[in-house]
Amino acid sequence: MSDPLFLQSPAALWRQRLAALVASAAKIDFATRFSPRALAIITLVSITLCLVSVTALAVMVLEGRAPAGKTSDAAAARADRAWLSPVSITIRRAPLRSDGKPRIDITLDYVNVGREPARGVVVMMRSGTVPQEVSAATLNAVYAGDNTTCDSLITPDKGGIVFPSSAVARSFAQTDIMDVADEALIENLQGVLVVQACLKYQTANGTIHTTKLCQYVEPELDKPLDERRLRSCADGNDAN
């Protein structure tokens, strides 16, 4: 036959054990074994220990809840804020300069994928050639160096505003001059054309955020520059 203890719930077992302890304590004649002063001291100490235990438990509960609340508030703020995200960079040949130097038009398209307007939006881009022996093995390891395009940018309090929309992109374009020597490096697979950019803006609470990107033109020599694909650099990409 099964032991009846195994058929009882844990709560029932604890109640039985507590009842047994109470019954044992009831058999002790505290009044005959301790003086009234000793009984008073024991009672006072017991009450103090109970109060300390309750206070410690309350502190643990409050400390355990606070981080969770702060974490959820921070996560909600990040989800609701403005987030400027680059969509694409395009490069097109521009008419030669008056002195015969080649020029390129660079356009950066970006959107606000957040839930509030981005304020004081400013954009900076620069292009250049990074010397590197180009091969299939090095295409995913193009390092352009520190992306410092954000360093000199100041976001004005009442500057440009980009409203939330993942469908309607904003554009920033500029024309850069290419050095003839740099173009020769690119065509001889000894360098890559790199574009670094920065989007700097403010959120509703005045916090300044940046989105940095770095892309380079793949050495697809069988295609004109306008039709070559761009890849992300191995450095220079960041957002906060």
CYANA upper distance limits for C-alpha pairs under 8 A (distance plus 0.5 A):
  2 SER  CA      6 PHE  CA      7.97
  3 ASP  CA      7 LEU  CA      7.79
  4 PRO  CA      8 GLN  CA      7.31
  5 LEU  CA     13 LEU  CA      8.09
  8 GLN  CA     12 ALA  CA      6.65
  8 GLN  CA     13 LEU  CA      7.18
  9 SER  CA     13 LEU  CA      6.97
 10 PRO  CA     14 TRP  CA      6.80
 11 ALA  CA     15 ARG  CA      6.80
 12 ALA  CA     16 GLN  CA      6.78
 13 LEU  CA     17 ARG  CA      6.78
 14 TRP  CA     18 LEU  CA      6.57
 15 ARG  CA     19 ALA  CA      6.60
 16 GLN  CA     20 ALA  CA      6.73
 17 ARG  CA     21 LEU  CA      6.80
 18 LEU  CA     22 VAL  CA      6.73
 19 ALA  CA     23 ALA  CA      6.61
 20 ALA  CA     24 SER  CA      6.66
 21 LEU  CA     25 ALA  CA      6.65
 22 VAL  CA     26 ALA  CA      6.57
 23 ALA  CA     27 LYS  CA      7.13
 24 SER  CA     28 ILE  CA      7.61
 29 ASP  CA     33 ARG  CA      7.00
 30 PHE  CA     34 PHE  CA      6.31
 30 PHE  CA     39 LEU  CA      8.30
 31 ALA  CA     35 SER  CA      7.36
 31 ALA  CA     36 PRO  CA      7.86
 31 ALA  CA     39 LEU  CA      8.32
 34 PHE  CA     38 ALA  CA      6.41
 34 PHE  CA     39 LEU  CA      6.69
 35 SER  CA     39 LEU  CA      6.72
 36 PRO  CA     40 ALA  CA      6.67
 37 ARG  CA     41 ILE  CA      6.78
 38 ALA  CA     42 ILE  CA      6.63
 39 LEU  CA     43 THR  CA      6.59
 40 ALA  CA     44 LEU  CA      6.62
 41 ILE  CA     45 VAL  CA      6.60
 42 ILE  CA     46 SER  CA      6.63
 43 THR  CA     47 ILE  CA      6.73
 44 LEU  CA     48 THR  CA      6.65
 45 VAL  CA     49 LEU  CA      6.64
 46 SER  CA     50 CYS  CA      6.73
 47 ILE  CA     51 LEU  CA      6.76
 48 THR  CA     52 VAL  CA      6.67
 49 LEU  CA     53 SER  CA      6.63
 50 CYS  CA     54 VAL  CA      6.71
 51 LEU  CA     55 THR  CA      6.62
 52 VAL  CA     56 ALA  CA      6.61
 53 SER  CA     57 LEU  CA      6.65
 54 VAL  CA     58 ALA  CA      6.73
 55 THR  CA     59 VAL  CA      6.76
 56 ALA  CA     60 MET  CA      6.71
 57 LEU  CA     61 VAL  CA      6.75
 58 ALA  CA     62 LEU  CA      6.73
 59 VAL  CA     63 GLU  CA      6.53
 60 MET  CA     64 GLY  CA      6.47
 61 VAL  CA     65 ARG  CA      6.79
 62 LEU  CA     66 ALA  CA      6.72
 63 GLU  CA     67 PRO  CA      7.69
 64 GLY  CA     68 ALA  CA      7.87
 65 ARG  CA     69 GLY  CA      6.93
 66 ALA  CA     70 LYS  CA      6.74
 67 PRO  CA     71 THR  CA      6.40
 68 ALA  CA     72 SER  CA      6.65
 69 GLY  CA     73 ASP  CA      6.68
 70 LYS  CA     74 ALA  CA      6.63
 71 THR  CA     75 ALA  CA      6.63
 72 SER  CA     76 ALA  CA      6.63
 73 ASP  CA     77 ALA  CA      6.69
 74 ALA  CA     78 ARG  CA      6.75
 75 ALA  CA     79 ALA  CA      6.74
 76 ALA  CA     80 ASP  CA      6.69
 77 ALA  CA     81 ARG  CA      6.55
 79 ALA  CA    114 GLY  CA      7.51
 79 ALA  CA    115 ARG  CA      7.93
 80 ASP  CA    114 GLY  CA      6.76
 80 ASP  CA    115 ARG  CA      5.46
 80 ASP  CA    116 GLU  CA      7.02
 81 ARG  CA    114 GLY  CA      6.12
 81 ARG  CA    115 ARG  CA      6.19
 81 ARG  CA    116 GLU  CA      5.95
 81 ARG  CA    117 PRO  CA      8.45
 81 ARG  CA    203 THR  CA      6.83
 81 ARG  CA    204 ALA  CA      7.94
 82 ALA  CA    112 ASN  CA      6.89
 82 ALA  CA    113 VAL  CA      7.45
 82 ALA  CA    114 GLY  CA      4.73
 82 ALA  CA    115 ARG  CA      6.26
 82 ALA  CA    116 GLU  CA      5.47
 82 ALA  CA    117 PRO  CA      6.29
 82 ALA  CA    118 ALA  CA      5.79
 82 ALA  CA    164 PRO  CA      7.80
 82 ALA  CA    203 THR  CA      6.42
 83 TRP  CA    112 ASN  CA      5.85
 83 TRP  CA    113 VAL  CA      5.93
 83 TRP  CA    114 GLY  CA      5.17
 83 TRP  CA    118 ALA  CA      7.86
 84 LEU  CA    110 TYR  CA      7.28
 84 LEU  CA    111 VAL  CA      6.18
 84 LEU  CA    112 ASN  CA      4.98
 84 LEU  CA    113 VAL  CA      6.82
 84 LEU  CA    114 GLY  CA      7.89
 84 LEU  CA    118 ALA  CA      7.99
 84 LEU  CA    199 LEU  CA      7.67
 84 LEU  CA    211 THR  CA      7.35
 85 SER  CA    110 TYR  CA      6.03
 85 SER  CA    111 VAL  CA      5.96
 85 SER  CA    112 ASN  CA      6.69
 85 SER  CA    113 VAL  CA      7.23
 85 SER  CA    211 THR  CA      7.58
 86 PRO  CA    108 LEU  CA      7.75
 86 PRO  CA    109 ASP  CA      6.55
 86 PRO  CA    110 TYR  CA      4.64
 86 PRO  CA    111 VAL  CA      6.97
 86 PRO  CA    213 LEU  CA      8.39
 87 VAL  CA    108 LEU  CA      8.08
 87 VAL  CA    109 ASP  CA      5.83
 87 VAL  CA    110 TYR  CA      5.42
 87 VAL  CA    111 VAL  CA      7.41
 87 VAL  CA    169 ALA  CA      8.30
 88 SER  CA    108 LEU  CA      6.45
 88 SER  CA    109 ASP  CA      5.85
 88 SER  CA    110 TYR  CA      7.62
 89 ILE  CA    106 ILE  CA      7.48
 89 ILE  CA    107 THR  CA      6.09
 89 ILE  CA    108 LEU  CA      5.11
 89 ILE  CA    109 ASP  CA      6.94
 89 ILE  CA    230 LEU  CA      8.31
 90 THR  CA    106 ILE  CA      6.28
 90 THR  CA    107 THR  CA      5.79
 90 THR  CA    108 LEU  CA      7.24
 90 THR  CA    226 ASP  CA      8.31
 91 ILE  CA    104 ILE  CA      7.02
 91 ILE  CA    105 ASP  CA      6.18
 91 ILE  CA    106 ILE  CA      5.22
 91 ILE  CA    107 THR  CA      7.14
 91 ILE  CA    225 LEU  CA      7.99
 91 ILE  CA    226 ASP  CA      6.28
 92 ARG  CA    104 ILE  CA      6.08
 92 ARG  CA    105 ASP  CA      5.62
 92 ARG  CA    106 ILE  CA      7.14
 92 ARG  CA    225 LEU  CA      7.62
 92 ARG  CA    226 ASP  CA      5.34
 93 ARG  CA    102 PRO  CA      8.45
 93 ARG  CA    103 ARG  CA      6.85
 93 ARG  CA    104 ILE  CA      5.15
 93 ARG  CA    105 ASP  CA      6.71
 93 ARG  CA    225 LEU  CA      7.81
 93 ARG  CA    226 ASP  CA      7.00
 94 ALA  CA    102 PRO  CA      7.88
 94 ALA  CA    103 ARG  CA      5.66
 94 ALA  CA    104 ILE  CA      5.42
 94 ALA  CA    105 ASP  CA      6.36
 94 ALA  CA    175 THR  CA      8.25
 95 PRO  CA    102 PRO  CA      7.75
 95 PRO  CA    103 ARG  CA      7.02
 96 LEU  CA    100 GLY  CA      5.92
 96 LEU  CA    101 LYS  CA      6.17
 96 LEU  CA    102 PRO  CA      5.38
 96 LEU  CA    103 ARG  CA      6.33
 97 ARG  CA    101 LYS  CA      5.80
 97 ARG  CA    102 PRO  CA      6.92
 97 ARG  CA    103 ARG  CA      7.26
101 LYS  CA    177 ILE  CA      7.41
101 LYS  CA    178 MET  CA      7.36
101 LYS  CA    179 ASP  CA      7.35
101 LYS  CA    180 VAL  CA      7.41
102 PRO  CA    177 ILE  CA      6.57
102 PRO  CA    178 MET  CA      5.92
102 PRO  CA    179 ASP  CA      7.61
102 PRO  CA    180 VAL  CA      7.70
103 ARG  CA    175 THR  CA      7.23
103 ARG  CA    176 ASP  CA      6.14
103 ARG  CA    177 ILE  CA      4.91
103 ARG  CA    178 MET  CA      6.04
104 ILE  CA    175 THR  CA      6.11
104 ILE  CA    176 ASP  CA      5.94
104 ILE  CA    177 ILE  CA      6.93
104 ILE  CA    178 MET  CA      7.61
105 ASP  CA    173 ALA  CA      7.53
105 ASP  CA    174 GLN  CA      6.35
105 ASP  CA    175 THR  CA      4.93
105 ASP  CA    176 ASP  CA      7.00
106 ILE  CA    173 ALA  CA      6.03
106 ILE  CA    174 GLN  CA      6.01
106 ILE  CA    175 THR  CA      6.65
106 ILE  CA    176 ASP  CA      8.05
107 THR  CA    171 SER  CA      7.12
107 THR  CA    172 PHE  CA      6.14
107 THR  CA    173 ALA  CA      4.71
107 THR  CA    174 GLN  CA      7.16
108 LEU  CA    171 SER  CA      6.07
108 LEU  CA    172 PHE  CA      5.69
108 LEU  CA    173 ALA  CA      6.75
109 ASP  CA    169 ALA  CA      6.44
109 ASP  CA    170 ARG  CA      6.09
109 ASP  CA    171 SER  CA      4.96
109 ASP  CA    172 PHE  CA      7.06
110 TYR  CA    169 ALA  CA      5.87
110 TYR  CA    170 ARG  CA      5.90
110 TYR  CA    171 SER  CA      6.91
111 VAL  CA    162 VAL  CA      8.32
111 VAL  CA    164 PRO  CA      7.98
111 VAL  CA    165 SER  CA      6.88
111 VAL  CA    166 SER  CA      6.28
111 VAL  CA    167 ALA  CA      8.13
111 VAL  CA    168 VAL  CA      7.38
111 VAL  CA    169 ALA  CA      5.41
111 VAL  CA    170 ARG  CA      6.64
112 ASN  CA    117 PRO  CA      8.15
112 ASN  CA    118 ALA  CA      7.77
112 ASN  CA    162 VAL  CA      7.09
112 ASN  CA    163 PHE  CA      6.97
112 ASN  CA    164 PRO  CA      5.31
112 ASN  CA    165 SER  CA      6.11
112 ASN  CA    166 SER  CA      6.82
113 VAL  CA    164 PRO  CA      6.41
113 VAL  CA    165 SER  CA      6.52
113 VAL  CA    166 SER  CA      5.89
114 GLY  CA    164 PRO  CA      6.34
114 GLY  CA    165 SER  CA      8.38
115 ARG  CA    164 PRO  CA      6.21
116 GLU  CA    163 PHE  CA      7.29
116 GLU  CA    164 PRO  CA      6.52
116 GLU  CA    203 THR  CA      8.13
116 GLU  CA    204 ALA  CA      7.92
117 PRO  CA    161 ILE  CA      6.93
117 PRO  CA    162 VAL  CA      6.11
117 PRO  CA    163 PHE  CA      4.89
117 PRO  CA    164 PRO  CA      6.31
117 PRO  CA    203 THR  CA      7.71
117 PRO  CA    204 ALA  CA      8.02
118 ALA  CA    161 ILE  CA      6.06
118 ALA  CA    162 VAL  CA      5.65
118 ALA  CA    163 PHE  CA      6.92
118 ALA  CA    164 PRO  CA      8.38
118 ALA  CA    201 TYR  CA      6.55
118 ALA  CA    202 GLN  CA      6.33
118 ALA  CA    203 THR  CA      6.10
118 ALA  CA    204 ALA  CA      8.10
119 ARG  CA    157 ASP  CA      7.68
119 ARG  CA    158 LYS  CA      7.66
119 ARG  CA    159 GLY  CA      6.93
119 ARG  CA    160 GLY  CA      6.50
119 ARG  CA    161 ILE  CA      5.09
119 ARG  CA    162 VAL  CA      7.18
119 ARG  CA    201 TYR  CA      6.18
119 ARG  CA    202 GLN  CA      5.49
119 ARG  CA    203 THR  CA      6.79
119 ARG  CA    204 ALA  CA      8.08
120 GLY  CA    155 THR  CA      5.43
120 GLY  CA    156 PRO  CA      5.43
120 GLY  CA    157 ASP  CA      5.99
120 GLY  CA    158 LYS  CA      6.27
120 GLY  CA    159 GLY  CA      4.38
120 GLY  CA    160 GLY  CA      5.43
120 GLY  CA    161 ILE  CA      6.66
120 GLY  CA    200 LYS  CA      8.33
120 GLY  CA    201 TYR  CA      5.78
120 GLY  CA    202 GLN  CA      6.43
121 VAL  CA    155 THR  CA      6.71
121 VAL  CA    156 PRO  CA      8.29
121 VAL  CA    159 GLY  CA      6.70
121 VAL  CA    160 GLY  CA      5.50
121 VAL  CA    161 ILE  CA      6.66
121 VAL  CA    162 VAL  CA      7.77
121 VAL  CA    199 LEU  CA      7.56
121 VAL  CA    200 LYS  CA      6.23
121 VAL  CA    201 TYR  CA      4.95
121 VAL  CA    202 GLN  CA      7.66
122 VAL  CA    153 LEU  CA      7.59
122 VAL  CA    154 ILE  CA      7.97
122 VAL  CA    155 THR  CA      6.59
122 VAL  CA    159 GLY  CA      8.36
122 VAL  CA    160 GLY  CA      7.78
122 VAL  CA    199 LEU  CA      6.57
122 VAL  CA    200 LYS  CA      5.88
122 VAL  CA    201 TYR  CA      7.01
123 VAL  CA    153 LEU  CA      8.36
123 VAL  CA    172 PHE  CA      7.72
123 VAL  CA    197 ALA  CA      7.83
123 VAL  CA    198 CYS  CA      6.16
123 VAL  CA    199 LEU  CA      5.34
123 VAL  CA    200 LYS  CA      6.91
124 MET  CA    149 THR  CA      6.51
124 MET  CA    150 CYS  CA      7.57
124 MET  CA    153 LEU  CA      8.02
124 MET  CA    197 ALA  CA      6.01
124 MET  CA    198 CYS  CA      5.75
124 MET  CA    199 LEU  CA      7.39
125 MET  CA    149 THR  CA      7.17
125 MET  CA    174 GLN  CA      8.45
125 MET  CA    195 VAL  CA      7.48
125 MET  CA    196 GLN  CA      6.18
125 MET  CA    197 ALA  CA      4.71
125 MET  CA    198 CYS  CA      7.04
126 ARG  CA    149 THR  CA      8.05
126 ARG  CA    176 ASP  CA      8.38
126 ARG  CA    195 VAL  CA      6.29
126 ARG  CA    196 GLN  CA      6.03
126 ARG  CA    197 ALA  CA      7.01
127 SER  CA    176 ASP  CA      7.67
127 SER  CA    193 LEU  CA      7.61
127 SER  CA    194 VAL  CA      6.03
127 SER  CA    195 VAL  CA      4.88
127 SER  CA    196 GLN  CA      6.86
128 GLY  CA    178 MET  CA      8.16
128 GLY  CA    193 LEU  CA      6.27
128 GLY  CA    194 VAL  CA      5.94
128 GLY  CA    195 VAL  CA      7.22
129 THR  CA    182 ASP  CA      6.49
129 THR  CA    186 ILE  CA      8.24
129 THR  CA    191 GLY  CA      6.72
129 THR  CA    192 VAL  CA      5.95
129 THR  CA    193 LEU  CA      5.05
129 THR  CA    194 VAL  CA      6.35
130 VAL  CA    144 ALA  CA      6.90
130 VAL  CA    191 GLY  CA      5.84
130 VAL  CA    192 VAL  CA      5.91
130 VAL  CA    193 LEU  CA      7.03
130 VAL  CA    194 VAL  CA      7.27
131 PRO  CA    185 LEU  CA      7.81
131 PRO  CA    190 GLN  CA      6.40
131 PRO  CA    191 GLY  CA      4.58
131 PRO  CA    192 VAL  CA      7.14
132 GLN  CA    142 VAL  CA      8.45
132 GLN  CA    189 LEU  CA      8.26
132 GLN  CA    190 GLN  CA      5.65
132 GLN  CA    191 GLY  CA      5.06
132 GLN  CA    192 VAL  CA      7.45
133 GLU  CA    138 THR  CA      8.26
133 GLU  CA    189 LEU  CA      6.72
133 GLU  CA    190 GLN  CA      5.13
133 GLU  CA    191 GLY  CA      6.82
134 VAL  CA    138 THR  CA      6.53
134 VAL  CA    139 LEU  CA      7.32
134 VAL  CA    189 LEU  CA      5.69
134 VAL  CA    190 GLN  CA      6.42
134 VAL  CA    191 GLY  CA      7.13
134 VAL  CA    192 VAL  CA      8.20
134 VAL  CA    219 PRO  CA      8.18
135 SER  CA    139 LEU  CA      6.86
135 SER  CA    189 LEU  CA      8.28
138 THR  CA    142 VAL  CA      7.16
139 LEU  CA    218 GLU  CA      8.26
140 ASN  CA    233 CYS  CA      7.95
140 ASN  CA    234 ALA  CA      7.30
141 ALA  CA    233 CYS  CA      7.64
141 ALA  CA    234 ALA  CA      6.00
142 VAL  CA    216 TYR  CA      8.49
142 VAL  CA    233 CYS  CA      5.94
142 VAL  CA    234 ALA  CA      6.07
142 VAL  CA    235 ASP  CA      8.43
143 TYR  CA    233 CYS  CA      6.49
143 TYR  CA    234 ALA  CA      5.83
143 TYR  CA    235 ASP  CA      6.27
144 ALA  CA    194 VAL  CA      7.63
144 ALA  CA    214 CYS  CA      8.26
144 ALA  CA    233 CYS  CA      7.36
144 ALA  CA    234 ALA  CA      8.27
144 ALA  CA    235 ASP  CA      7.23
144 ALA  CA    236 GLY  CA      7.73
145 GLY  CA    235 ASP  CA      7.41
145 GLY  CA    236 GLY  CA      7.46
146 ASP  CA    235 ASP  CA      8.06
146 ASP  CA    236 GLY  CA      6.53
147 ASN  CA    196 GLN  CA      7.03
147 ASN  CA    197 ALA  CA      8.28
147 ASN  CA    212 LYS  CA      7.83
147 ASN  CA    213 LEU  CA      8.44
147 ASN  CA    214 CYS  CA      8.08
147 ASN  CA    236 GLY  CA      5.38
147 ASN  CA    237 ASN  CA      8.34
149 THR  CA    153 LEU  CA      8.10
149 THR  CA    196 GLN  CA      7.53
149 THR  CA    197 ALA  CA      6.50
149 THR  CA    198 CYS  CA      6.11
149 THR  CA    212 LYS  CA      8.41
150 CYS  CA    197 ALA  CA      8.39
150 CYS  CA    198 CYS  CA      5.90
150 CYS  CA    199 LEU  CA      7.93
150 CYS  CA    200 LYS  CA      7.42
150 CYS  CA    210 THR  CA      7.88
150 CYS  CA    212 LYS  CA      8.11
153 LEU  CA    200 LYS  CA      7.81
154 ILE  CA    200 LYS  CA      8.46
155 THR  CA    159 GLY  CA      7.49
155 THR  CA    200 LYS  CA      7.08
155 THR  CA    201 TYR  CA      6.48
155 THR  CA    202 GLN  CA      7.73
155 THR  CA    208 ILE  CA      8.38
157 ASP  CA    202 GLN  CA      8.47
162 VAL  CA    170 ARG  CA      8.35
165 SER  CA    169 ALA  CA      8.10
178 MET  CA    182 ASP  CA      7.33
178 MET  CA    183 GLU  CA      7.34
179 ASP  CA    183 GLU  CA      6.87
180 VAL  CA    184 ALA  CA      6.84
181 ALA  CA    185 LEU  CA      6.93
182 ASP  CA    186 ILE  CA      6.94
182 ASP  CA    191 GLY  CA      8.16
183 GLU  CA    187 GLU  CA      6.81
184 ALA  CA    188 ASN  CA      6.59
185 LEU  CA    189 LEU  CA      6.70
185 LEU  CA    190 GLN  CA      5.37
185 LEU  CA    191 GLY  CA      5.60
185 LEU  CA    192 VAL  CA      8.12
186 ILE  CA    190 GLN  CA      6.40
186 ILE  CA    191 GLY  CA      5.33
186 ILE  CA    192 VAL  CA      5.94
186 ILE  CA    193 LEU  CA      7.45
186 ILE  CA    219 PRO  CA      7.70
187 GLU  CA    219 PRO  CA      8.14
187 GLU  CA    221 LEU  CA      7.34
189 LEU  CA    219 PRO  CA      7.38
192 VAL  CA    216 TYR  CA      6.99
192 VAL  CA    217 VAL  CA      6.89
192 VAL  CA    218 GLU  CA      7.83
192 VAL  CA    219 PRO  CA      7.66
193 LEU  CA    216 TYR  CA      6.00
193 LEU  CA    217 VAL  CA      6.00
194 VAL  CA    214 CYS  CA      7.61
194 VAL  CA    215 GLN  CA      6.27
194 VAL  CA    216 TYR  CA      4.69
194 VAL  CA    217 VAL  CA      7.05
195 VAL  CA    214 CYS  CA      6.21
195 VAL  CA    215 GLN  CA      5.89
195 VAL  CA    216 TYR  CA      6.58
196 GLN  CA    212 LYS  CA      8.08
196 GLN  CA    213 LEU  CA      6.30
196 GLN  CA    214 CYS  CA      4.89
196 GLN  CA    215 GLN  CA      7.09
196 GLN  CA    236 GLY  CA      7.93
197 ALA  CA    212 LYS  CA      6.34
197 ALA  CA    213 LEU  CA      5.88
197 ALA  CA    214 CYS  CA      6.94
198 CYS  CA    210 THR  CA      7.29
198 CYS  CA    211 THR  CA      6.17
198 CYS  CA    212 LYS  CA      5.08
198 CYS  CA    213 LEU  CA      7.01
199 LEU  CA    210 THR  CA      6.02
199 LEU  CA    211 THR  CA      5.50
199 LEU  CA    212 LYS  CA      6.99
200 LYS  CA    208 ILE  CA      7.68
200 LYS  CA    209 HIS  CA      6.36
200 LYS  CA    210 THR  CA      4.97
200 LYS  CA    211 THR  CA      7.05
201 TYR  CA    208 ILE  CA      6.20
201 TYR  CA    209 HIS  CA      6.02
201 TYR  CA    210 THR  CA      6.97
202 GLN  CA    206 GLY  CA      6.00
202 GLN  CA    207 THR  CA      5.94
202 GLN  CA    208 ILE  CA      4.99
202 GLN  CA    209 HIS  CA      6.53
203 THR  CA    207 THR  CA      6.04
203 THR  CA    208 ILE  CA      7.17
203 THR  CA    209 HIS  CA      8.03
209 HIS  CA    239 ALA  CA      8.07
209 HIS  CA    240 ASN  CA      6.14
210 THR  CA    238 ASP  CA      8.45
210 THR  CA    239 ALA  CA      6.17
210 THR  CA    240 ASN  CA      6.36
211 THR  CA    237 ASN  CA      8.22
211 THR  CA    238 ASP  CA      6.38
211 THR  CA    239 ALA  CA      4.80
211 THR  CA    240 ASN  CA      7.22
212 LYS  CA    236 GLY  CA      7.07
212 LYS  CA    237 ASN  CA      5.56
212 LYS  CA    238 ASP  CA      5.48
212 LYS  CA    239 ALA  CA      6.59
213 LEU  CA    232 SER  CA      8.31
213 LEU  CA    236 GLY  CA      6.37
213 LEU  CA    237 ASN  CA      4.83
213 LEU  CA    238 ASP  CA      7.10
214 CYS  CA    232 SER  CA      6.42
214 CYS  CA    233 CYS  CA      5.93
214 CYS  CA    235 ASP  CA      7.63
214 CYS  CA    236 GLY  CA      5.85
214 CYS  CA    237 ASN  CA      6.28
215 GLN  CA    230 LEU  CA      6.60
215 GLN  CA    231 ARG  CA      5.81
215 GLN  CA    232 SER  CA      4.84
215 GLN  CA    233 CYS  CA      5.64
216 TYR  CA    230 LEU  CA      5.87
216 TYR  CA    231 ARG  CA      5.99
216 TYR  CA    232 SER  CA      6.93
216 TYR  CA    233 CYS  CA      6.86
217 VAL  CA    228 ARG  CA      6.97
217 VAL  CA    229 ARG  CA      6.47
217 VAL  CA    230 LEU  CA      5.03
217 VAL  CA    231 ARG  CA      7.06
218 GLU  CA    228 ARG  CA      6.72
218 GLU  CA    229 ARG  CA      6.17
218 GLU  CA    230 LEU  CA      6.25
218 GLU  CA    231 ARG  CA      7.34
219 PRO  CA    228 ARG  CA      8.02
220 GLU  CA    228 ARG  CA      6.53
220 GLU  CA    229 ARG  CA      8.42
223 LYS  CA    227 GLU  CA      6.59
223 LYS  CA    228 ARG  CA      6.74
224 PRO  CA    228 ARG  CA      7.18
233 CYS  CA    237 ASN  CA      8.09
